[in-house]
Amino acid sequence: MSFKAALYGWTATTLRTLDHHGVRLRYPYRDRIMFENAILPALARDDSIRRVLMVGCGWYTHHYPSLLGDAEVTTIDLDAAKRPFGGDRHIVGNLTSLSDHIPHEGLDAVLCNGVLGWGLNEPDDVDQAFTACVDCLRPGGLLLLGWNDHPPYNRVSPEDIPAFAQLEPIRVPGLDAHRVVALPRNQHCFQAFRKPLSG
């Protein structure tokens, strides 16, 4: 086991112990607070959202699956060392290869927050990744995107991604608009899209 994997394992165990005692450490940034306090609870209340993919793991995301109630949550991250921060169902892999792990139309929602522009950067990889997401979403399924509309992280924006042409813009769950800027400092915004019910 690498030092990083051991450190992440120890960190995840410590965080879960703190959670058990009612102490939850989290990023104090407005975008993460909005995600945790508004968006995830809204999804948890939606009976049509039962199978969810959360893209990307970190110490600050370890409790996200628990915020989605009874939903079946799968997490995915390319870095194997981040496995301790993932859910009970976890994929070590690239989002570009999602279809190797999730069946066609096997998801009700894909939540991709803080990944576009932060590792998923190249236009071809971005389109391949979101094409795979669209394929894995059922008709009517939700794709939630959280990204920084600020250089250099906005080199590829949603309007430049061919896969998004297959989706319809909708309001962000728990919020009142399709596009909400959660943190003006870095223009971190949330946008929501739906896979049409019929082709």
ZADO-1210 file (C-alpha; in nm, 4 decimals, padded with zeros to 6 digits):
<atoms>
<atom x="00.0000" y="00.0000" z="00.0000" code="MET" pos="1"/>
<atom x="00.1341" y="00.3439" z="-00.0894" code="SER" pos="2"/>
<atom x="00.1841" y="00.6138" z="00.1712" code="PHE" pos="3"/>
<atom x="-00.0918" y="00.8201" z="00.0066" code="LYS" pos="4"/>
<atom x="-00.3386" y="00.5286" z="00.0185" code="ALA" pos="5"/>
<atom x="-00.2543" y="00.4634" z="00.3849" code="ALA" pos="6"/>
<atom x="-00.2947" y="00.8322" z="00.4697" code="LEU" pos="7"/>
<atom x="-00.6295" y="00.8530" z="00.2903" code="TYR" pos="8"/>
<atom x="-00.7475" y="00.5366" z="00.4660" code="GLY" pos="9"/>
<atom x="-00.6543" y="00.6789" z="00.8063" code="TRP" pos="10"/>
<atom x="-00.8186" y="01.0123" z="00.7188" code="THR" pos="11"/>
<atom x="-01.1434" y="00.8451" z="00.6085" code="ALA" pos="12"/>
<atom x="-01.1568" y="00.6361" z="00.9272" code="THR" pos="13"/>
<atom x="-01.0995" y="00.9451" z="01.1400" code="THR" pos="14"/>
<atom x="-01.3679" y="01.1430" z="00.9554" code="LEU" pos="15"/>
<atom x="-01.6233" y="00.8640" z="00.9959" code="ARG" pos="16"/>
<atom x="-01.5436" y="00.8431" z="01.3671" code="THR" pos="17"/>
<atom x="-01.6004" y="01.2171" z="01.3991" code="LEU" pos="18"/>
<atom x="-01.9260" y="01.1863" z="01.2011" code="ASP" pos="19"/>
<atom x="-02.0424" y="00.9170" z="01.4444" code="HIS" pos="20"/>
<atom x="-01.9868" y="01.1616" z="01.7304" code="HIS" pos="21"/>
<atom x="-02.1758" y="01.4400" z="01.5560" code="GLY" pos="22"/>
<atom x="-01.8723" y="01.6335" z="01.4338" code="VAL" pos="23"/>
<atom x="-01.8637" y="01.6780" z="01.0576" code="ARG" pos="24"/>
<atom x="-01.5648" y="01.8459" z="00.8998" code="LEU" pos="25"/>
<atom x="-01.6340" y="02.0041" z="00.5631" code="ARG" pos="26"/>
<atom x="-01.5133" y="02.2651" z="00.3230" code="TYR" pos="27"/>
<atom x="-01.6549" y="02.6005" z="00.4382" code="PRO" pos="28"/>
<atom x="-01.6981" y="02.7236" z="00.0803" code="TYR" pos="29"/>
<atom x="-02.0367" y="02.8459" z="-00.0367" code="ARG" pos="30"/>
<atom x="-02.0501" y="02.6100" z="-00.3356" code="ASP" pos="31"/>
<atom x="-01.9953" y="02.2999" z="-00.1209" code="ARG" pos="32"/>
<atom x="-02.2451" y="02.4220" z="00.1393" code="ILE" pos="33"/>
<atom x="-02.5027" y="02.4809" z="-00.1354" code="MET" pos="34"/>
<atom x="-02.4376" y="02.1335" z="-00.2753" code="PHE" pos="35"/>
<atom x="-02.4747" y="01.9695" z="00.0674" code="GLU" pos="36"/>
<atom x="-02.7607" y="02.1780" z="00.2089" code="ASN" pos="37"/>
<atom x="-02.9798" y="02.2382" z="-00.0972" code="ALA" pos="38"/>
<atom x="-02.9007" y="02.0167" z="-00.3954" code="ILE" pos="39"/>
<atom x="-02.8372" y="01.6772" z="-00.2348" code="LEU" pos="40"/>
<atom x="-03.1380" y="01.7013" z="00.0025" code="PRO" pos="41"/>
<atom x="-03.3615" y="01.7934" z="-00.2936" code="ALA" pos="42"/>
<atom x="-03.2407" y="01.4850" z="-00.4784" code="LEU" pos="43"/>
<atom x="-03.2975" y="01.2722" z="-00.1669" code="ALA" pos="44"/>
<atom x="-03.6623" y="01.3856" z="-00.1639" code="ARG" pos="45"/>
<atom x="-03.7117" y="01.2922" z="-00.5305" code="ASP" pos="46"/>
<atom x="-03.8521" y="00.9376" z="-00.5464" code="ASP" pos="47"/>
<atom x="-03.7480" y="00.9079" z="-00.9120" code="SER" pos="48"/>
<atom x="-03.3789" y="00.9377" z="-00.8183" code="ILE" pos="49"/>
<atom x="-03.2820" y="00.5913" z="-00.6937" code="ARG" pos="50"/>
<atom x="-02.9563" y="00.5078" z="-00.8787" code="ARG" pos="51"/>
<atom x="-02.6950" y="00.7815" z="-00.8566" code="VAL" pos="52"/>
<atom x="-02.3364" y="00.8159" z="-00.9765" code="LEU" pos="53"/>
<atom x="-02.1143" y="01.0654" z="-00.7953" code="MET" pos="54"/>
<atom x="-01.8001" y="01.1585" z="-00.9887" code="VAL" pos="55"/>
<atom x="-01.4830" y="01.2361" z="-00.7959" code="GLY" pos="56"/>
<atom x="-01.3890" y="01.1639" z="-00.4340" code="CYS" pos="57"/>
<atom x="-01.2053" y="01.3547" z="-00.1633" code="GLY" pos="58"/>
<atom x="-01.2015" y="01.3826" z="00.2141" code="TRP" pos="59"/>
<atom x="-01.4818" y="01.6417" z="00.1907" code="TYR" pos="60"/>
<atom x="-01.7114" y="01.4078" z="-00.0109" code="THR" pos="61"/>
<atom x="-01.6969" y="01.0973" z="00.2087" code="HIS" pos="62"/>
<atom x="-02.0403" y="01.1687" z="00.3610" code="HIS" pos="63"/>
<atom x="-02.2188" y="01.2653" z="00.0381" code="TYR" pos="64"/>
<atom x="-02.3794" y="00.9223" z="-00.0227" code="PRO" pos="65"/>
<atom x="-02.5445" y="00.9431" z="00.3211" code="SER" pos="66"/>
<atom x="-02.7076" y="01.2725" z="00.2204" code="LEU" pos="67"/>
<atom x="-02.8973" y="01.0955" z="-00.0582" code="LEU" pos="68"/>
<atom x="-03.1160" y="00.8886" z="00.1738" code="GLY" pos="69"/>
<atom x="-03.2041" y="00.5452" z="00.0409" code="ASP" pos="70"/>
<atom x="-03.0619" y="00.6015" z="-00.3069" code="ALA" pos="71"/>
<atom x="-02.8154" y="00.3450" z="-00.4405" code="GLU" pos="72"/>
<atom x="-02.5014" y="00.5548" z="-00.4782" code="VAL" pos="73"/>
<atom x="-02.1987" y="00.4556" z="-00.6838" code="THR" pos="74"/>
<atom x="-01.8842" y="00.6680" z="-00.6702" code="THR" pos="75"/>
<atom x="-01.6058" y="00.6843" z="-00.9284" code="ILE" pos="76"/>
<atom x="-01.2534" y="00.8238" z="-00.9178" code="ASP" pos="77"/>
<atom x="-00.9469" y="00.7619" z="-01.1293" code="LEU" pos="78"/>
<atom x="-00.7157" y="00.7690" z="-00.8265" code="ASP" pos="79"/>
<atom x="-00.7272" y="00.4279" z="-00.6543" code="ALA" pos="80"/>
<atom x="-00.5923" y="00.5810" z="-00.3322" code="ALA" pos="81"/>
<atom x="-00.9165" y="00.7791" z="-00.2937" code="LYS" pos="82"/>
<atom x="-01.1223" y="00.4602" z="-00.2568" code="ARG" pos="83"/>
<atom x="-01.1671" y="00.5168" z="00.1213" code="PRO" pos="84"/>
<atom x="-01.3565" y="00.8397" z="00.0452" code="PHE" pos="85"/>
<atom x="-01.5969" y="00.6640" z="-00.1939" code="GLY" pos="86"/>
<atom x="-01.9275" y="00.4950" z="-00.1283" code="GLY" pos="87"/>
<atom x="-01.9988" y="00.1289" z="-00.0649" code="ASP" pos="88"/>
<atom x="-02.0214" y="00.0866" z="-00.4426" code="ARG" pos="89"/>
<atom x="-01.7072" y="00.2369" z="-00.5887" code="HIS" pos="90"/>
<atom x="-01.5394" y="00.2289" z="-00.9287" code="ILE" pos="91"/>
<atom x="-01.1699" y="00.2956" z="-00.9723" code="VAL" pos="92"/>
<atom x="-01.1624" y="00.4195" z="-01.3269" code="GLY" pos="93"/>
<atom x="-01.1917" y="00.6980" z="-01.5789" code="ASN" pos="94"/>
<atom x="-01.5270" y="00.8590" z="-01.6522" code="LEU" pos="95"/>
<atom x="-01.4469" y="00.8124" z="-02.0212" code="THR" pos="96"/>
<atom x="-01.4889" y="00.4358" z="-01.9627" code="SER" pos="97"/>
<atom x="-01.8079" y="00.4598" z="-01.7579" code="LEU" pos="98"/>
<atom x="-01.9988" y="00.2326" z="-01.9954" code="SER" pos="99"/>
<atom x="-01.7606" y="-00.0497" z="-01.8996" code="ASP" pos="100"/>
<atom x="-01.9013" y="-00.0373" z="-01.5465" code="HIS" pos="101"/>
<atom x="-02.2595" y="00.0914" z="-01.5687" code="ILE" pos="102"/>
<atom x="-02.5227" y="-00.0546" z="-01.8024" code="PRO" pos="103"/>
<atom x="-02.6989" y="00.1448" z="-02.0725" code="HIS" pos="104"/>
<atom x="-02.9694" y="00.3607" z="-01.9081" code="GLU" pos="105"/>
<atom x="-02.8679" y="00.2200" z="-01.5701" code="GLY" pos="106"/>
<atom x="-02.8652" y="00.5505" z="-01.3794" code="LEU" pos="107"/>
<atom x="-03.1238" y="00.8053" z="-01.2667" code="ASP" pos="108"/>
<atom x="-02.8662" y="01.0777" z="-01.2008" code="ALA" pos="109"/>
<atom x="-02.5023" y="01.1656" z="-01.2571" code="VAL" pos="110"/>
<atom x="-02.3515" y="01.4259" z="-01.0239" code="LEU" pos="111"/>
<atom x="-02.0267" y="01.5689" z="-01.1591" code="CYS" pos="112"/>
<atom x="-01.9067" y="01.8506" z="-00.9350" code="ASN" pos="113"/>
<atom x="-01.5532" y="01.9894" z="-00.9445" code="GLY" pos="114"/>
<atom x="-01.4224" y="01.7525" z="-01.2133" code="VAL" pos="115"/>
<atom x="-01.4607" y="01.9413" z="-01.5421" code="LEU" pos="116"/>
<atom x="-01.1478" y="02.1544" z="-01.5691" code="GLY" pos="117"/>
<atom x="-00.9928" y="01.9862" z="-01.2656" code="TRP" pos="118"/>
<atom x="-00.8512" y="01.6730" z="-01.4271" code="GLY" pos="119"/>
<atom x="-01.1096" y="01.6204" z="-01.7002" code="LEU" pos="120"/>
<atom x="-00.9588" y="01.8834" z="-01.9277" code="ASN" pos="121"/>
<atom x="-00.8998" y="01.7738" z="-02.2855" code="GLU" pos="122"/>
<atom x="-01.1930" y="01.8351" z="-02.5246" code="PRO" pos="123"/>
<atom x="-01.1954" y="01.4801" z="-02.6630" code="ASP" pos="124"/>
<atom x="-01.1825" y="01.3267" z="-02.3144" code="ASP" pos="125"/>
<atom x="-01.4539" y="01.5624" z="-02.1925" code="VAL" pos="126"/>
<atom x="-01.6889" y="01.4681" z="-02.4759" code="ASP" pos="127"/>
<atom x="-01.6137" y="01.0968" z="-02.4388" code="GLN" pos="128"/>
<atom x="-01.6817" y="01.1158" z="-02.0647" code="ALA" pos="129"/>
<atom x="-02.0132" y="01.2975" z="-02.0972" code="PHE" pos="130"/>
<atom x="-02.1206" y="01.0829" z="-02.3928" code="THR" pos="131"/>
<atom x="-02.0737" y="00.7852" z="-02.1596" code="ALA" pos="132"/>
<atom x="-02.2764" y="00.9635" z="-01.8902" code="CYS" pos="133"/>
<atom x="-02.5616" y="01.0314" z="-02.1315" code="VAL" pos="134"/>
<atom x="-02.5582" y="00.6675" z="-02.2449" code="ASP" pos="135"/>
<atom x="-02.5808" y="00.5475" z="-01.8849" code="CYS" pos="136"/>
<atom x="-02.8682" y="00.7819" z="-01.7952" code="LEU" pos="137"/>
<atom x="-03.2237" y="00.6571" z="-01.8310" code="ARG" pos="138"/>
<atom x="-03.4664" y="00.8751" z="-02.0296" code="PRO" pos="139"/>
<atom x="-03.5662" y="01.1549" z="-01.7963" code="GLY" pos="140"/>
<atom x="-03.2436" y="01.1135" z="-01.5980" code="GLY" pos="141"/>
<atom x="-03.0535" y="01.4078" z="-01.4494" code="LEU" pos="142"/>
<atom x="-02.7001" y="01.5273" z="-01.5133" code="LEU" pos="143"/>
<atom x="-02.5806" y="01.7844" z="-01.2611" code="LEU" pos="144"/>
<atom x="-02.2629" y="01.9727" z="-01.3456" code="LEU" pos="145"/>
<atom x="-02.0626" y="02.1875" z="-01.1060" code="GLY" pos="146"/>
<atom x="-01.7737" y="02.3713" z="-01.2721" code="TRP" pos="147"/>
<atom x="-01.5665" y="02.6889" z="-01.2570" code="ASN" pos="148"/>
<atom x="-01.6510" y="02.9321" z="-01.5364" code="ASP" pos="149"/>
<atom x="-01.3159" y="03.1024" z="-01.4877" code="HIS" pos="150"/>
<atom x="-00.9794" y="03.0605" z="-01.6621" code="PRO" pos="151"/>
<atom x="-00.8059" y="02.8226" z="-01.6860" code="PRO" pos="152"/>
<atom x="-01.0795" y="02.5864" z="-01.5639" code="TYR" pos="153"/>
<atom x="-01.3361" y="02.6851" z="-01.8278" code="ASN" pos="154"/>
<atom x="-01.1298" y="02.5870" z="-02.1291" code="ARG" pos="155"/>
<atom x="-01.4136" y="02.3487" z="-02.2172" code="VAL" pos="156"/>
<atom x="-01.7592" y="02.4773" z="-02.1233" code="SER" pos="157"/>
<atom x="-02.0907" y="02.2900" z="-02.1492" code="PRO" pos="158"/>
<atom x="-02.1924" y="02.4654" z="-02.4702" code="GLU" pos="159"/>
<atom x="-01.8717" y="02.3342" z="-02.6302" code="ASP" pos="160"/>
<atom x="-01.9391" y="01.9701" z="-02.5375" code="ILE" pos="161"/>
<atom x="-02.1237" y="01.7823" z="-02.8165" code="PRO" pos="162"/>
<atom x="-02.2742" y="01.5323" z="-02.5680" code="ALA" pos="163"/>
<atom x="-02.4678" y="01.8131" z="-02.3985" code="PHE" pos="164"/>
<atom x="-02.6597" y="01.8735" z="-02.7212" code="ALA" pos="165"/>
<atom x="-02.8465" y="01.5510" z="-02.6377" code="GLN" pos="166"/>
<atom x="-02.9741" y="01.7008" z="-02.3102" code="LEU" pos="167"/>
<atom x="-03.2360" y="01.9554" z="-02.2084" code="GLU" pos="168"/>
<atom x="-03.1566" y="02.2339" z="-01.9597" code="PRO" pos="169"/>
<atom x="-03.3627" y="02.2174" z="-01.6387" code="ILE" pos="170"/>
<atom x="-03.3578" y="02.3873" z="-01.2997" code="ARG" pos="171"/>
<atom x="-03.0947" y="02.2751" z="-01.0537" code="VAL" pos="172"/>
<atom x="-03.2682" y="02.0590" z="-00.7893" code="PRO" pos="173"/>
<atom x="-03.3263" y="02.2615" z="-00.4739" code="GLY" pos="174"/>
<atom x="-03.2500" y="02.5894" z="-00.6517" code="LEU" pos="175"/>
<atom x="-03.4539" y="02.8137" z="-00.8795" code="ASP" pos="176"/>
<atom x="-03.2581" y="02.8365" z="-01.2036" code="ALA" pos="177"/>
<atom x="-03.0813" y="02.6264" z="-01.4658" code="HIS" pos="178"/>
<atom x="-02.7488" y="02.7971" z="-01.3907" code="ARG" pos="179"/>
<atom x="-02.6620" y="02.9177" z="-01.0413" code="VAL" pos="180"/>
<atom x="-02.3309" y="03.0822" z="-00.9526" code="VAL" pos="181"/>
<atom x="-02.2534" y="02.9450" z="-00.6088" code="ALA" pos="182"/>
<atom x="-01.9168" y="03.1094" z="-00.5514" code="LEU" pos="183"/>
<atom x="-01.8568" y="03.4389" z="-00.7361" code="PRO" pos="184"/>
<atom x="-01.4846" y="03.4430" z="-00.6517" code="ARG" pos="185"/>
<atom x="-01.4119" y="03.1587" z="-00.8933" code="ASN" pos="186"/>
<atom x="-01.7462" y="03.1549" z="-01.0793" code="GLN" pos="187"/>
<atom x="-01.8220" y="02.8039" z="-00.9568" code="HIS" pos="188"/>
<atom x="-02.1649" y="02.7358" z="-01.0974" code="CYS" pos="189"/>
<atom x="-02.4152" y="02.4548" z="-01.0965" code="PHE" pos="190"/>
<atom x="-02.6120" y="02.3595" z="-01.4074" code="GLN" pos="191"/>
<atom x="-02.8666" y="02.0825" z="-01.4492" code="ALA" pos="192"/>
<atom x="-02.9686" y="01.8893" z="-01.7587" code="PHE" pos="193"/>
<atom x="-03.2203" y="01.6161" z="-01.8342" code="ARG" pos="194"/>
<atom x="-03.2029" y="01.3356" z="-02.0856" code="LYS" pos="195"/>
<atom x="-03.5176" y="01.3656" z="-02.2976" code="PRO" pos="196"/>
<atom x="-03.7913" y="01.1116" z="-02.2387" code="LEU" pos="197"/>
<atom x="-03.7994" y="01.0284" z="-02.6056" code="SER" pos="198"/>
<atom x="-03.5335" y="01.0430" z="-02.8733" code="GLY" pos="199"/>
</atoms>
